[in-house]
Each structure stands twice: as C-alpha cells, then as structure tokens.
Amino acid sequence: MDYASHLQYYRERLTGDPVRFVNWMRENWHDNQRLRVMTYLTGIALMLLVLLWASLARNLPDAESLLEYETPLPSVVRGVDGEIVHSYARERRVQLQYVDFPQPMIEAFLSAEDKTFFSHGGVDFTGTLNAVFDYATKYGSGERAVGGSTITQQVAKNLLLGDEYSVTRKLKEMILAQRIEQVLTKQEILELYLNEIPLGRRSFGVQAAARAYFDKDVDELDLHETAFLAILPKAPERYGRERYRDLAVTRRNFVLDQMVANDFVSAAEANTAKAQPLGLVQQRSERSADAGYFLEEVRRQLISEFGETADDGGNSVYAGGLWVRTSLDVELQDAARDALRAQLLSYHGNRGFTGPIATLNPENGSLHSQLASSNLSINYENWRVGVITKAGSSPTIGLTDGEDYALSGAPSTLKIGDVVAAEPSGSGYRLRVVPEVSGGFLAEAPQTGRVLAMQGGFDSRLGSFNRATQADRQPGSTIKPFVYASALDNGMTPATQVPDQTFCVWQGAQLGEKCFRNFGGGGGGEHTLRWGLEQSRNLMTVHIADDTGMQNVVQTISRVGIGDYEPYYSFALGAGETTVAKMVNAYAALANWGRQNEGSVIDYVQDRRGKVIYRTDKRECTGCNMAEWDGQPMPRFEPSGKQVLDPRTAFQMVHMLQGVVTRGTAVRLRSLELPLFGKTGTTNGPTNAWFVGGTPDIVAGMYVGFDQPRNLGGWVQGGNTAAPIMKRFVEATKDRWTSPDFVAPPGIRMVKIDRRTGKRVFDGEPSNDPKASVIWEAFKPDTEPPRSTRSDEMAAQRAEILELIKRAREGVRANRRVEAEGREDSAGDFVEENEGLY
C-alpha cells in the first residue's frame, strides 16, 4: 500500500463513526506498530500545532474591528431631478441588510459552502480534517487543495487576512473565525459574507453579481439563477465564461442537489431548475447619463474634498458610498451635446480626413488589446472607434471585439496603429471624421449658480480635456458688456453719444503708436451706447473705455470673475484669456440684478447613512427648524451670492443686450421669440467664435475654435458660427424656455427715446417692430436725456445719409446683402459684425 493509499485509509477511519474508530484503535493498538508510530507522530504534530496556534494567535487582527467595518461602496450621483445618472465605481458593490437577502439565496450558499454554518463555532473540524488530508495528498503536485473553510473563515480571509495560500494563513483563519463567532451573530456574519464575497465580473456581493450576470436584483432571481451565484465563490472568474459553461451547469446542479438533501427545496423544484439554461447576460457598462465632461468635473471636486480611495478616509469617492446630488439636467445636457456637435460637424463640412484620433504603437503588442485598454470610444449615432490594422489600398479596421473588418472611404495617408472613427457599411465599416475643430458649452441658472449642462468637446470618451472649464480662450466682443457696464457706473447712459472714430494711443518708444479700427473698417459720426453695443463697434468701445478709465474697466472685469488684466485698451476688446464657465457666470450676474453666485455642479453630498456632509449653499436659516411657529414673520434665507454690480447697471446692460438679439449681431436668434439677451464675439484671425446670453432662468455660453488656435476662415463670426449653437439648444428644449421678460429692479426708470439720437420723445409709442424709431430705454434716476426736437431728428437723419454716401464712395461693404432677418432698418442703419480684437 503506497503513501497516498495509507492516507486515504486513515482518512476514512478518522472521519467516519467516532465510536467505531475508538473500538478499532483498541483492537489494533498492540498488534499494529505502524498505528502506534503514526499516533505518536500525530500527537507530536498536534502539540506542535498547539504551540504554533499560540504563536500565531498573538499578532492577528482584532475581530472586534468587524463591528465597525464598512463595506467599500461606490459613490452614486443623482441629477437635478433626483434620478441616478452615474456611479463612481472600480468594482461592482451594493450593500444589503440581512433581511434583504431572499431565503433561497441564503440556503443556496449554505448548501454550496457551509451546510453546518448555524451549528458550528466558526470552524467545521470534520471539513478541516478532510482539507488536511486533501492537502497532504496533493502536496508537491502543484494542484490546489480544497479549502475546507467555513463561511466565517471566508469572512476572516476576505476582510482581515488576504488570500495567501499557506498552512499558516489557514491556521490564522481558523483562530480568527472562532473570535468572529464570539463578536458577531450568525446573521451579521452572513450579511458580511453575502455583501463581500468576490463573484467575478468585478462584482463583490450577491446583489452586484445578480446585476452583472442576470441584470436582476436578488429578489427577482429564479432558483437556477440563485444556485448559479452560489457556485461562484469556488472559481469566480471561470464559471461565468462561455467556454466553461458545461462545468458551470454541473456545479450548479450539484448545488441544487445539496439544497434537496438539506430539505431547502423539493426534488421537483430542483429538477425544474436543472432544466433551465444558465441564462447569463453579456457584460454591460455601468448605466450613466451621457454627460462625461460634467461628471468628470463632479469627480474632480469630490476627490479634492473627500479623497479618492479608502486610504484617504471613510468618505472617499471610490469606497465611501457617497450619495451626491448634482445640478445636472439630463434634458438640457443632451440638447447641449447635440447642439455643439451639430455645429462642429457643420463647420467641418466637406473638409475630409483631418488626422487620426490617436495613434497606437504596433510594437507594444496587440492593437486590439491596446485599443480596449485605451478607453477610447464614441457615442454618436452608430459610430465606433477602431484601429487601423492594415493600411494601403485595402485597409482594415480592428475593433475591441478582436475582429478586423474592411474599411472603406479611407485616405492613403492612414498608417497601421492610427485610431479612427467608423460606422457600419455593408459587411465592413466606412470611415467617419471627428471634427478637428472643437469648442465648449455651459448652461447655468443665474439665481443659484447651478450648472445645468456642460459639454467640453465632441465626446468625453475621446479625451477628458474640458473646454468649458479648462480651455483659456480670448472672449472677443463678449467682454464688451462689462466695458459698457463700467461706463454706466461712471456717468454714462444707454443714450450717451460716443464717437465711432479712429482711436490711437502712444505705446512707448519701442511699440510706437497703436491705432484701433472697427471689424471690416469703416466708422464715423457719433452714436448711442446702445447702438455701439448692438453693432459691436470696436472704436466706440475703445472710446468708452478711454472716457471711463481702463483702470475702472479692468476692475469691473475682475470683479465679475472673468480675469485679472492690465489696463490696456486691447483687453476692452477681448484680448485677455478666460473660460466659458467664467464668462457664463459673469453674464449670469447681469441676469440676476448684479448678484453673482459661484458656479457649482454639486448641490450637496450625503454619506452612506444619509447624513449631509457637504453643501454648496452654506447659508443658515435661523428658525427654519423650530418645533412650533412663534407668530413672528416666516424665517427667510439671506440672499445668496455676492453683489458685484449695481442692480440698476446690470438691468441696463441686459436691456441693451436684448437689442443685440432684436436687431444686432445675434439677430438670427430673434426668431425664437424669447426675452433673450446676449452678445456675440469674434477674435482676431478669426480664431474663436462666441455667444453668451440667455433668459432670466437660463444663461448659456459657447465658443468654437481649434485647440491650437488658428484661423477659422474669414467668413467666421460669432453670429454665424456660435449663435446657431444657442438656437439649436433652445429649439431642442423649447418647453423649458417659458420665463417672462426681465424685471427691472428698484431705481430704474423706463423712458421713451429716439433710438438713433438717444433723445427723449413724448410723441409716439414703442412697438414690437425691431426697426421702430421709438423704444423704451432704462435709466437711473436723473439721468434721462432731454426731449428730442424735429430739427434734431432731421439733423441725425442727414448725418446718417452722409455717412452712408461716404461709405459707398470708399467701397466699404459695397452692394452688401440685406438679410431677410431684418439686418437693415428703416433709417439705413446696417447690422455689422464688428467683433475683431484690434
């Protein structure tokens, strides 16, 4: 009889009937020398084991730490309506309480892992002896022995010890299991186990696994599905794969038989379950709103506040189980994404292939694997991201499924390793071009500063750089309202006459004299501030900045958070750098009577128990939680935000900027028939095209430009390239734009004036005609203009006619088209896109 046979013989004797074993020992003790030797050796081994046990028990983790143990949980993100929109998770985890686990789930795991769980004290010695003999039999073979661990031992291993494969770890596990049984109830141990056990597909715990394998919750699982989950602890990465399907079915059916043997289910129920296929679903990505740029900004802020992993604290993003309420409005977000994409594609037009999305190195291994690990993807129509695996006249594209497909429409410049976008076409794919030009979009609620939508490029899956918050761009003429606001604060009015004439400034011996000009040239005469803003006249803006004082202008720009600039005239025309987020927040202050709320994407954060641990709005409300009303006035929150502009100045600017939409450079938005205010902007080159504006409820800003600024084309202006984004955005969400017109703050007087001269009139009434000569204008007290006379009106009209004749003679804008949207008014004023920097 060989060594293994002897072990098997004694194993059967030892693990059988104890009484029979004792009788057998008495009968064979004197006559069997081998038995006596083995018994003595076993005794010595047990003594050594006790000594080893004592030495190991001294430095073990404290089992009582499990009383305070908290399962690492992902953080869940909710949108503005409270619906879940995303989770920050590197593992699938969902924590349930013991009462949430269906009884068949508990019975399946007991049958598969530890049928004596409710009767042992942490260690099943019969199972342990079986494991010892199995270990001895397989020692040196490289084959892993059966564990023989109880559920309590598995909890000790998973939570306190780790998965080291050794005898000492097994002994530590046994000691800890007994200690755990003294600290926790059986139900608490099972709760930890069923929440923590790794079950494959990045899932920990039965609820996460139920979602990963069957897309169901645990209380929705059928018996055969419950039994399948119970087999996973043995080999979590094997049984869920198609090539091991037969093994999984066999093991599942074994668990069902054990449930019958334990009287948990009937034989008929088990047979019905055995007849079912596994029914596993394909692995799916986590459910999430298509708001990658917004959600990444939330993630960055959460990590900054709470840390990333459990090592950073109990409320970390990837382990703390936070509940995060954000300001994300999914409807507005989808509209923002689609509007920006549509304009980027429209601008790209028929320009053809502009280069790969990225490039992979074939020398670094499989291109398919590199593509899968790059996390590059796209969510636009049916496009997919792939890598060129064969170049030349018959190129092929490789996808993350590991297959290669024929690629049509590909230029000869493509190389192996280039990452491109493509869409299905016949049996292969056809090349599609992600526009090289990009841009940013952000929408905000002015009364609170809550960011409702954010799109930082074509698709966040192609790169995380957020052009709405991270791209520093020149704002062009969108800066002008704050130049004009500074002028209104320093004595000017919307009706003040300002020269539209050449302005030169001496810049020193090295730089010499700098002369500013209007976009497209031209100029002459004097006009009202309103007209200068509506027509975006550079020369008038520089004159206004000079009269106001550039130091006052840059102070206003700084106060609203756009940027800190030196008092140079070019900054009054938008030569400084800022971001979309800063510009939108500044315009939001205009819409909110000059009161500015800091832009925010997070409303509040709760810990895993629901306690609020962070609030963006930190205002206190004294008396809001009183038990009974004390008869005093209702408690109120104090106003939020900071007053950065005179409320009257802010309203005057909004009222003037409504004229930009009515008859100015953003006239194409007039057809929306909303109380919109806003301003277009175009920087030198042109390199950036902007629009910022909105209504009392929503203010949005956007720009289009290359990441490495370069000329967009001479035809590009804010009015024809950025304003259409706003128009698409509003049209897609028209039901959300029902707010009334802007309300004037105290101290504003609405006065009838002549739109051309700025003089006060008493005859006639303002109308809805955008070309009306009489309009309502907003003034601060005692700043109203004097009454207009007939001779004043005739002189103004004569000056306008002479200026038009002069322009015609100079050939400036000869034979220009009159747009159907009303770009020529009855007095001969032409709408011009005068938005260049200098």
Summary of the structure (lengths in Angstrom):
residues: 838
radius of gyration: 37.5
end to end distance: 101.1
largest distance: 140.3
contacts: 2757
relative contact order: 0.08
helix: 41%
strand: 15%
